[in-house]
Amino acid sequence: MPITAPLETNIKADVEVGEKISGKASVTKVLFFTIANDKEFADGVDYGSNGAAGVGALPFESPVSKAKAAAAFKAIEQSGADIIVAPRYTVETEDFLIFGTTQVTVEGYKGTIKSIK
């Protein structure tokens, strides 16, 4: 069970919102193992998948979380963004019990951090 703690800060970020960006990724599941075609993933955000293990919790990580992290990384890397503003994820899953594929597309807006105070 995750532990949550409220956090308050006076930090303010000035983010310039730019054009629409997107990224796509897919993963394959064989039994309980997730095999990703991608080798780079965005980190630092809990992509959530109903309490399933996230990126780095090998070998039983969530295929959806892994695909979301890879798609987010691609969107940020290809656009030169610092963050994705208002990200929306589309998840397509084909599951055949012992084998399955998950494809994720993330769409949002390019966010460039101008300053942090």
Number of C-alpha atoms within 10 A of each C-alpha: 4 5 4 6 6 4 5 6 5 6 7 9 11 12 16 15 16 14 9 14 22 22 21 20 23 23 23 20 22 14 12 14 16 23 16 18 12 16 6 14 16 17 13 7 8 10 15 13 12 7 9 14 17 20 23 11 10 11 12 16 19 25 29 25 21 28 29 30 26 28 27 29 24 22 26 20 13 11 17 13 20 15 19 24 19 12 15 13 17 11 15 13 15 12 13 11 10 10 14 16 19 22 19 24 21 25 20 21 22 25 23 17 14 10 10 9 7
